[in-house]
Amino acid sequence: MQYRRLGSSGLQLSALSFGAWVTFGSQIGRSEARELVAAAWDHGVNFFDNAEGYANGAAEQVMGDVIADLRLPRDGYCISSKVFFGAAAEPAPTQRGLSRKHVRDACDAALKRLRVEHLDLYFCHRPDPDTPVAETVWAMDTLIRQGKVLYWGTSEWPAALIREAAQIARTHHLHGPTMEQPEYNLLRRERVELEYAPLYAELGLGTTIWSPLASGLLTGKYADGVPARSRLAQPGMEWLQGSVLGEGDARLARACRFTALASELGVAPAPLAIAWCLTNPHVSSVLLGASRVSQLLQNFEALTLLARFDESVWRRVEAATA
Ligand SMILES: NC(=O)c1ccc[n+]([C@@H]2O[C@H](COP(=O)([O-])OP(=O)(O)OC[C@H]3O[C@@H](n4cnc5c(N)ncnc54)[C@H](OP(=O)(O)O)[C@@H]3O)[C@@H](O)[C@H]2O)c1
């Protein structure tokens, strides 16, 4: 495993980390979840990602149980949660968003479900147009001073809002955002490469990027339709089909050109797509998702490909998916 600093902070996260979205508490059972966390840990993963909204809190519960069961040393791994969407099936106004009340309630609930005394990373899962940014910055700072959170950050916030939060923190001597969690893959590059570009030097922002395989599209598994056991076939995931497969054939065609190039290079597409994410030095950690251990093991090969291929290969990969 390779370890990278989370922006300009002193926290070193594994370059490949592991998240619970769709799978934990929903698509897979507890024993599969346990095997996945154990395999990730055995391969040097030290960051496990979660959110209050994943399976309405069930993902956090399963992850907390499994990590406790595996007896992972608390000082050897980092765990995250995210606040915004709420954990209730139909959240009341006080059970969602980024108000001081919900930020505190959601943190306390995540600590219980994950069975830990602090969250290493805590994300504002989306911007909240109904809460002043200053209220959220103060609420996050309070959690850090209480020892319930170590680093706070954002997920899919516009650059201007991240800058505003950082400015408020600076003015009032509060802890500002350390990291952002954006989608980043060969089919979605703009935000990480262009919009956030000034923030890396300006704020020392780190990134823990999600969906490196575009929910599996870059493995080539959706080239001939939606396979029965795949993410897009899961009940309740119909909404995801539109954004993953896209309107028309453009995304699918780009994914097909990518898998054709992977086959020409003689490598599996999944680790190639993940390794490409790691070529960006502003990526602190690539969050992997997996529904079975064999996928995770294949995805860890990304580190070998990263060392093996040079700039000319990465330019071909980018040209194929342009
Ligand atoms: N902050 C946010 O808003 C946000 C949003 C999304 C995700 N995230 C985080 O980022 C993590 C990773 O995102 P993601 O799960 O979307 O990542 P991803 O790598 O794009 O998709 C993972 C899925 O692709 C399939 N897959 C993975 N490896 C494969 C392989 N080698 N061969 C074939 N299929 C493979 C599996 O689905 P199937 O086997 O079911 O097809 C797996 O669950 C999440 O768990 C979550 O922690 C955050």
The ligand as a Tripos MOL2 file, in Angstrom:
@<TRIPOS>MOLECULE
LIG
   48    52     1     0     0
SMALL
NO_CHARGES

@<TRIPOS>ATOM
      1 N1        -19.5530   11.5470   -1.0230 N.am      1 LIG1
      2 C1        -20.4130   11.0440   -1.8580 C.2       1 LIG1
      3 O1        -21.3860   11.6940   -2.2770 O.2       1 LIG1
      4 C2        -20.2220    9.6370   -2.3340 C.ar      1 LIG1
      5 C3        -20.9870    9.1280   -3.3940 C.ar      1 LIG1
      6 C4        -20.7450    7.8230   -3.8070 C.ar      1 LIG1
      7 C5        -19.7840    7.0530   -3.1780 C.ar      1 LIG1
      8 N2        -19.0880    7.5800   -2.1230 N.ar      1 LIG1
      9 C6        -18.0740    6.7650   -1.3990 C.3       1 LIG1
     10 O2        -17.1190    6.2440   -2.3120 O.3       1 LIG1
     11 C7        -17.0990    4.8150   -2.2120 C.3       1 LIG1
     12 C8        -16.7460    4.2270   -3.5480 C.3       1 LIG1
     13 O3        -17.7040    4.6440   -4.5400 O.3       1 LIG1
     14 P1        -18.3690    3.5630   -5.4610 P.3       1 LIG1
     15 O4        -18.8090    2.3990   -4.6420 O.co2     1 LIG1
     16 O5        -19.3710    4.2560   -6.3120 O.co2     1 LIG1
     17 O6        -17.0660    3.1300   -6.3260 O.3       1 LIG1
     18 P2        -16.9290    2.4550   -7.7680 P.3       1 LIG1
     19 O7        -15.5800    1.8110   -7.7630 O.co2     1 LIG1
     20 O8        -17.2030    3.4380   -8.8460 O.co2     1 LIG1
     21 O9        -18.0710    1.3510   -7.8250 O.3       1 LIG1
     22 C9        -17.9950    0.2170   -7.0020 C.3       1 LIG1
     23 C10       -18.8860   -0.8940   -7.5570 C.3       1 LIG1
     24 O10       -18.4150   -1.3190   -8.8520 O.3       1 LIG1
     25 C11       -18.4340   -2.7450   -8.9240 C.3       1 LIG1
     26 N3        -17.0300   -3.2000   -8.9740 N.ar      1 LIG1
     27 C12       -15.9970   -2.7910   -8.1880 C.ar      1 LIG1
     28 N4        -14.8490   -3.4040   -8.5490 N.ar      1 LIG1
     29 C13       -15.1530   -4.2280   -9.5740 C.ar      1 LIG1
     30 C14       -14.3880   -5.1230  -10.3660 C.ar      1 LIG1
     31 N5        -13.0730   -5.2730  -10.1840 N.pl3     1 LIG1
     32 N6        -15.0410   -5.8150  -11.3450 N.ar      1 LIG1
     33 C15       -16.3570   -5.6700  -11.5590 C.ar      1 LIG1
     34 N7        -17.1430   -4.8370  -10.8460 N.ar      1 LIG1
     35 C16       -16.5450   -4.0990   -9.8510 C.ar      1 LIG1
     36 C17       -19.1630   -3.2240   -7.6700 C.3       1 LIG1
     37 O11       -20.5820   -3.2000   -7.9080 O.3       1 LIG1
     38 P3        -21.4320   -4.5090   -8.3420 P.3       1 LIG1
     39 O12       -20.6330   -5.7320   -8.0650 O.co2     1 LIG1
     40 O13       -22.6700   -4.4310   -7.5300 O.co2     1 LIG1
     41 O14       -21.7240   -4.3000   -9.7920 O.co2     1 LIG1
     42 C18       -18.8420   -2.1180   -6.6750 C.3       1 LIG1
     43 O15       -19.7300   -2.0490   -5.6030 O.3       1 LIG1
     44 C19       -18.4890    4.4680   -1.6670 C.3       1 LIG1
     45 O16       -18.5390    3.2100   -1.0490 O.3       1 LIG1
     46 C20       -18.7050    5.5920   -0.6720 C.3       1 LIG1
     47 O17       -18.0000    5.3370    0.5210 O.3       1 LIG1
     48 C21       -19.2790    8.8450   -1.7130 C.ar      1 LIG1
@<TRIPOS>BOND
     1     1     2 1
     2     2     3 2
     3     2     4 1
     4     4     5 ar
     5     4    48 ar
     6     5     6 ar
     7     6     7 ar
     8     7     8 ar
     9     8     9 1
    10     8    48 ar
    11     9    10 1
    12     9    46 1
    13    10    11 1
    14    11    12 1
    15    11    44 1
    16    12    13 1
    17    13    14 1
    18    14    15 2
    19    14    16 1
    20    14    17 1
    21    17    18 1
    22    18    19 2
    23    18    20 1
    24    18    21 1
    25    21    22 1
    26    22    23 1
    27    23    24 1
    28    23    42 1
    29    24    25 1
    30    25    26 1
    31    25    36 1
    32    26    27 ar
    33    26    35 ar
    34    27    28 ar
    35    28    29 ar
    36    29    30 ar
    37    29    35 ar
    38    30    31 1
    39    30    32 ar
    40    32    33 ar
    41    33    34 ar
    42    34    35 ar
    43    36    37 1
    44    36    42 1
    45    37    38 1
    46    38    39 2
    47    38    40 1
    48    38    41 1
    49    42    43 1
    50    44    45 1
    51    44    46 1
    52    46    47 1
@<TRIPOS>SUBSTRUCTURE
     1 LIG1         1 GROUP 0 **** ****
